[in-house]
Amino acid sequence: MKRILLQLFLSVCLLPLFAQGVTGLSLQSRLDTLIKYKLPKGSNVAISVYDLSANQPLYGYQADKLSRPASTMKLLTTITALSRPEADEPFRTEVWYRGTIERDTLQGDVYVIGGFDPEFDEKALDSLVNTVARFPFSVIKGTVYGDVSMKDSLYWGSGWLWDDTPYSFQPYLSPLMLNKGVVTVTAFPGERGDSARLECTPISSYYTLTNRTETRTPSAGRFRVSRNWLTNGNHITVTGHVDGRRTGTVNVFSSHDFFMHTFMDRLKQKGIRCVQSETEGSGGRKLSSDSSSSYRFGEFLKDSLTVRMASYETSVEAVVKQIMKESDNLNAEALLYRLAAQSSGQKLVSAEEGLSVVRLLIKELGYNPDHYNLADGCGLSNYNYISPDLLVAFLKYAYSRTDVFRKLYKALPIGGVDGTLKHRMKQGSPSYKIVHAKTGSFTAVNSLAGYLKSKNGHEIAFAIMNQNALSGREARAFQDAVCDELIQTN
């Protein structure tokens, strides 16, 4: 009886103390507990948290530890680019000619000048071609050139994986890109056992297609779109079981050739033929027996005989939105090359020149660029190494610049709402609609960095970098739990 009374007494007296102990734990204790019990087994984490409203550090755990950032690398590229005086200058693709128009013939050459527009799609291509078609000629007696002199011939970033080449997330970089250098194949089922109907975009004679699908035939296997990428071929093969609408994507080899070949296709459809002289033909690139599919690559030099025929522009806002919301690698690399061109004033630039501008900002923020390794602008490279502290320093800098912060914050994915956070931080969790952050992931690497507002009304910048976590699901759950704790800070 005495034992029962003692237990009752202790429960009544200690329950309030226990509750106070749980809810009254400091933020540091709560986050330390998460690291101890919720961090994926065998993995590491580095965390940096800064209270922007109070202008002071809030939490750090191995905050200066070097980690691979994956796509949170895009924050460094984007914030640096948005801080430039020319930040709002649009991406531009132009068509010019040099020569004269006589009767229905252009006596001269046409140049398509690439500006590394990563959002240039089939609609944009048709806009250029339709504008060109309004000029009073149907014959080009000369050469059609693609000007890709903004970039060297290296079509992958440093440290990119060679066996990722068929995937749409790893483009072939070029100043002339059509549909991100990707073909989208949509399959529609037919009668059981029959091949599915396929639709491809963009439509182009640059690639060929084999349909090996089977409608409502599970034994046909998983729906798959691939090409003969090991030999740099552009023969697309579609296989597998189709029981409903299915969509697949595959990149194509040589983005600038894809662009120019399709450009020539569209000119031909508009009734415009290209006729090259015999002396010109030996240096051209012949893609079919029809001379309307011949083109070369060469640099455009403006002079008194050149006339601009058409121009297509894409806003920086549209490019940045795609970088942040959908973690678009091509857009981030395009922004890096444009950053290089803007800072150097040169036309021909490299990724390294863009990264040198990022390093200058690192130095300006009080950090030593030599303590980090920057290899690309998008985070695909395994050679990138930065720290959560550096990520937060960039987030703090963006927050201090209203012009930069407004554009960045608008583009970041919102927890449980859109972009790469659409299926995380679901409704009912503290982080729902409160976290605005950039994700980053590839094998064994998972990062999250951005902004949130805590219950006490303070704006918070944070960076969480999980490494060696084979379970991406567990790493993301850990990050979401950290954000929940930060939000509930009073």
TORTIDO-765498 format. One record per residue (C-alpha): residue in one letter; z, y, x. Coordinates in steps of 0.25 Angstrom, whole numbers, padded with zeros to 4 digits, always signed. Layout:
REM TORTIDO-765498
AZYX ...
REM end
This chain:
REM TORTIDO-765498
M+0000+0000+0000 K+0004+0009+0011 R-0009+0006+0018 I-0017+0010+0006 L-0010+0023+0004 L-0012+0026+0019 Q-0027+0024+0017 L-0028+0032+0005 F-0020+0043+0012 L-0029+0043+0024 S-0042+0043+0015 V-0037+0055+0007 C-0033+0063+0019 L-0044+0059+0028 L-0056+0060+0019 P-0057+0075+0019 L-0056+0075+0034 F-0067+0064+0035 A-0076+0072+0026 Q-0073+0084+0034 G-0076+0077+0047 V-0090+0072+0041 T-0095+0085+0035 G-0088+0094+0045 L-0094+0088+0058 S-0101+0098+0067 L-0116+0097+0067 Q-0115+0092+0081 S-0107+0080+0077 R-0116+0077+0065 L-0128+0077+0074 D-0122+0070+0085 T-0118+0059+0075 L-0132+0058+0070 I-0137+0056+0084 K-0127+0045+0086 Y-0129+0037+0074 K-0143+0041+0068 L-0152+0043+0081 P-0162+0031+0081 K-0157+0020+0090 G-0162+0021+0105 S-0167+0035+0103 N-0164+0049+0108 V-0163+0062+0102 A-0162+0077+0106 I-0159+0088+0097 S-0158+0103+0097 V-0153+0112+0086 Y-0152+0127+0085 D-0147+0136+0075 L-0157+0147+0073 S-0148+0156+0064 A-0136+0155+0073 N-0145+0156+0086 Q-0137+0144+0093 P-0139+0129+0096 L-0134+0120+0085 Y-0135+0106+0091 G-0141+0099+0103 Y-0142+0085+0108 Q-0150+0083+0120 A-0157+0095+0116 D-0164+0097+0130 K-0168+0083+0131 L-0183+0081+0133 S-0190+0074+0122 R-0204+0071+0117 P-0206+0081+0105 A-0218+0074+0098 S-0223+0084+0088 T-0212+0093+0089 M-0220+0098+0101 K-0228+0105+0091 L-0217+0115+0089 L-0218+0120+0103 T-0233+0121+0102 T-0233+0128+0088 I-0222+0138+0091 T-0228+0142+0104 A-0242+0144+0097 L-0236+0152+0085 S-0228+0161+0095 R-0241+0166+0101 P-0247+0180+0097 E-0260+0173+0093 A-0253+0163+0085 D-0260+0166+0072 E-0274+0165+0077 P-0281+0154+0070 F-0288+0142+0075 R-0303+0145+0075 T-0316+0136+0076 E-0329+0144+0077 V-0344+0142+0077 W-0353+0151+0085 Y-0368+0151+0089 R-0375+0157+0100 G-0390+0161+0098 T-0399+0166+0087 I-0403+0162+0073 E-0418+0161+0070 R-0423+0157+0057 D-0414+0145+0053 T-0411+0141+0068 L-0400+0145+0077 Q-0405+0146+0091 G-0393+0144+0098 D-0380+0136+0099 V-0368+0134+0090 Y-0353+0133+0095 V-0342+0127+0087 I-0329+0133+0094 G-0316+0125+0093 G-0303+0132+0092 F-0294+0120+0091 D-0292+0121+0076 P-0284+0109+0073 E-0286+0111+0058 F-0301+0111+0058 D-0306+0102+0047 E-0318+0098+0040 K-0317+0110+0030 A-0317+0119+0043 L-0329+0112+0049 D-0337+0114+0036 S-0333+0129+0035 L-0338+0131+0049 V-0351+0123+0046 N-0353+0130+0033 T-0352+0144+0040 V-0362+0140+0051 A-0372+0134+0040 R-0372+0148+0034 F-0380+0154+0046 P-0395+0155+0044 F-0399+0142+0053 S-0400+0127+0051 V-0404+0124+0065 I-0396+0126+0078 K-0406+0126+0089 G-0395+0124+0100 T-0382+0117+0102 V-0370+0116+0094 Y-0358+0117+0103 G-0343+0113+0101 D-0334+0122+0109 V-0321+0115+0113 S-0319+0123+0125 M-0305+0127+0121 K-0300+0114+0126 D-0302+0104+0137 S-0307+0090+0135 L-0293+0083+0134 Y-0293+0079+0119 W-0278+0073+0119 G-0265+0080+0123 S-0257+0076+0135 G-0249+0063+0133 W-0256+0059+0120 L-0257+0044+0117 W-0271+0039+0119 D-0269+0028+0108 D-0266+0038+0098 T-0281+0043+0098 P-0285+0037+0084 Y-0274+0044+0077 S-0276+0058+0070 F-0263+0063+0076 Q-0270+0063+0090 P-0282+0071+0089 Y-0293+0073+0100 L-0290+0088+0104 S-0302+0098+0103 P-0305+0112+0100 L-0314+0107+0089 M-0307+0098+0080 L-0312+0093+0066 N-0301+0087+0057 K-0292+0086+0069 G-0302+0076+0075 V-0298+0066+0064 V-0306+0058+0053 T-0298+0055+0040 V-0303+0042+0033 T-0299+0040+0018 A-0301+0027+0012 F-0303+0024-0003 P-0302+0010-0009 G-0313+0003-0016 E-0314-0010-0022 R-0305-0021-0017 G-0311-0027-0004 D-0321-0016-0002 S-0321-0005+0009 A-0314+0008+0005 R-0321+0021+0004 L-0319+0030+0016 E-0320+0045+0017 C-0319+0052+0031 T-0316+0066+0034 P-0321+0074+0041 I-0335+0068+0038 S-0343+0067+0051 S-0353+0058+0058 Y-0345+0059+0071 Y-0337+0046+0067 T-0341+0033+0061 L-0334+0024+0051 T-0331+0010+0048 N-0325+0006+0035 R-0317-0007+0036 T-0307-0005+0024 E-0305-0014+0012 T-0300-0010-0001 R-0288-0016-0007 T-0288-0027+0004 P-0274-0027+0011 S-0279-0038+0021 A-0288-0027+0027 G-0275-0021+0033 R-0270-0007+0035 F-0280+0005+0032 R-0284+0011+0046 V-0293+0021+0052 S-0297+0021+0066 R-0308+0022+0076 N-0313+0017+0089 W-0304+0026+0097 L-0303+0018+0110 T-0318+0021+0113 N-0317+0035+0108 G-0325+0031+0096 N-0326+0038+0082 H-0329+0025+0074 I-0319+0025+0063 T-0315+0012+0057 V-0307+0011+0044 T-0300-0002+0040 G-0290-0008+0031 H-0285-0010+0017 V-0287+0002+0007 D-0280+0001-0006 G-0280+0016-0009 R-0284+0029-0002 R-0281+0028+0013 T-0283+0039+0024 G-0283+0037+0039 T-0287+0046+0050 V-0292+0044+0064 N-0296+0054+0075 V-0309+0055+0081 F-0313+0055+0096 S-0318+0069+0101 S-0314+0079+0091 H-0324+0090+0096 D-0335+0080+0094 F-0330+0077+0080 F-0330+0091+0077 M-0344+0095+0082 H-0351+0082+0077 T-0345+0085+0063 F-0349+0100+0064 M-0363+0096+0067 D-0363+0086+0056 R-0359+0097+0046 L-0370+0107+0052 K-0380+0096+0049 Q-0375+0095+0035 K-0377+0109+0033 G-0392+0108+0038 I-0390+0114+0052 R-0397+0106+0063 C-0394+0108+0078 V-0407+0106+0087 Q-0405+0105+0102 S-0416+0107+0112 E-0419+0096+0121 T-0412+0103+0133 E-0399+0105+0125 G-0399+0091+0120 S-0395+0084+0133 G-0381+0090+0133 G-0378+0089+0119 R-0370+0079+0112 K-0378+0070+0103 L-0371+0064+0092 S-0382+0058+0083 S-0397+0058+0083 D-0397+0071+0074 S-0396+0084+0083 S-0388+0090+0073 S-0376+0082+0079 S-0378+0087+0093 Y-0368+0097+0099 R-0361+0100+0112 F-0348+0106+0117 G-0349+0119+0124 E-0341+0132+0125 F-0345+0144+0117 L-0346+0157+0124 K-0347+0170+0115 D-0358+0180+0118 S-0367+0190+0111 L-0376+0178+0105 T-0365+0171+0099 V-0361+0171+0084 R-0349+0166+0077 M-0354+0157+0065 A-0341+0151+0059 S-0326+0151+0061 Y-0315+0142+0056 E-0300+0146+0057 T-0287+0138+0055 S-0274+0146+0055 V-0263+0143+0064 E-0254+0141+0053 A-0262+0129+0048 V-0262+0123+0061 V-0247+0125+0063 K-0244+0119+0050 Q-0251+0107+0053 I-0244+0106+0066 M-0231+0106+0060 K-0232+0100+0046 E-0241+0088+0051 S-0238+0088+0066 D-0253+0089+0069 N-0255+0087+0084 L-0269+0093+0084 N-0264+0106+0078 A-0253+0107+0088 E-0263+0104+0100 A-0273+0114+0094 L-0262+0125+0094 L-0258+0122+0108 Y-0272+0124+0113 R-0273+0137+0105 L-0260+0141+0111 A-0266+0139+0125 A-0279+0147+0121 Q-0271+0158+0116 S-0261+0159+0128 S-0272+0157+0138 G-0283+0165+0132 Q-0292+0154+0137 K-0302+0146+0128 L-0301+0133+0136 V-0286+0128+0136 S-0278+0116+0137 A-0265+0110+0131 E-0257+0113+0143 E-0261+0128+0142 G-0255+0128+0128 L-0242+0120+0133 S-0240+0131+0144 V-0239+0141+0132 V-0228+0132+0126 R-0221+0132+0139 L-0221+0147+0141 L-0214+0147+0127 I-0204+0137+0132 K-0201+0146+0144 E-0199+0158+0135 L-0189+0150+0127 G-0181+0148+0139 Y-0184+0134+0142 N-0191+0128+0155 P-0205+0122+0151 D-0204+0113+0163 H-0193+0106+0156 Y-0202+0101+0145 N-0216+0094+0145 L-0226+0099+0135 A-0239+0090+0134 D-0246+0094+0121 G-0244+0103+0109 C-0242+0093+0098 G-0232+0082+0104 L-0241+0070+0105 S-0239+0069+0120 N-0228+0060+0125 Y-0227+0070+0137 N-0220+0081+0129 Y-0206+0083+0132 I-0197+0094+0126 S-0183+0096+0121 P-0176+0099+0107 D-0171+0112+0113 L-0185+0116+0117 L-0190+0113+0103 V-0178+0121+0097 A-0181+0133+0106 F-0196+0133+0101 L-0190+0133+0086 K-0180+0144+0090 Y-0192+0152+0096 A-0200+0150+0083 Y-0189+0154+0074 S-0187+0167+0082 R-0201+0171+0080 T-0203+0173+0065 D-0219+0173+0066 V-0218+0159+0073 F-0207+0153+0065 R-0213+0157+0051 K-0226+0149+0055 L-0219+0137+0061 Y-0208+0135+0051 K-0219+0136+0040 A-0226+0124+0046 L-0215+0115+0050 P-0213+0102+0041 I-0202+0103+0031 G-0192+0092+0029 G-0196+0083+0017 V-0207+0092+0013 D-0219+0092+0022 G-0226+0089+0035 T-0220+0079+0044 L-0206+0081+0037 K-0211+0078+0023 H-0206+0064+0023 R-0192+0067+0030 M-0180+0075+0026 K-0182+0071+0011 Q-0177+0079-0001 G-0162+0077-0002 S-0160+0078+0013 P-0154+0091+0020 S-0166+0093+0028 Y-0176+0093+0016 K-0184+0105+0016 I-0175+0111+0027 V-0180+0106+0040 H-0193+0112+0045 A-0197+0104+0057 K-0208+0098+0066 T-0207+0083+0068 G-0212+0075+0080 S-0214+0060+0082 F-0221+0049+0089 T-0216+0036+0094 A-0201+0037+0098 V-0201+0052+0097 N-0197+0060+0084 S-0193+0075+0084 L-0190+0085+0074 A-0189+0100+0077 G-0188+0112+0068 Y-0180+0121+0059 L-0170+0119+0047 K-0159+0127+0040 S-0145+0122+0039 K-0135+0124+0028 N-0129+0136+0034 G-0142+0143+0033 H-0145+0142+0048 E-0159+0140+0053 I-0159+0128+0063 A-0170+0124+0074 F-0169+0109+0078 A-0176+0099+0087 I-0173+0084+0086 M-0181+0075+0096 N-0179+0060+0094 Q-0184+0051+0106 N-0186+0036+0108 A-0184+0034+0093 L-0193+0023+0089 S-0189+0025+0074 G-0195+0038+0070 R-0189+0036+0056 E-0175+0035+0062 A-0178+0047+0071 R-0183+0056+0059 A-0170+0052+0051 F-0162+0056+0063 Q-0169+0070+0063 D-0168+0072+0048 A-0153+0069+0049 V-0151+0079+0060 C-0158+0089+0052 D-0149+0086+0040 E-0137+0089+0048 L-0142+0102+0054 I-0145+0107+0039 Q-0131+0103+0035 T-0125+0112+0045 N-0116+0123+0039 
REM end
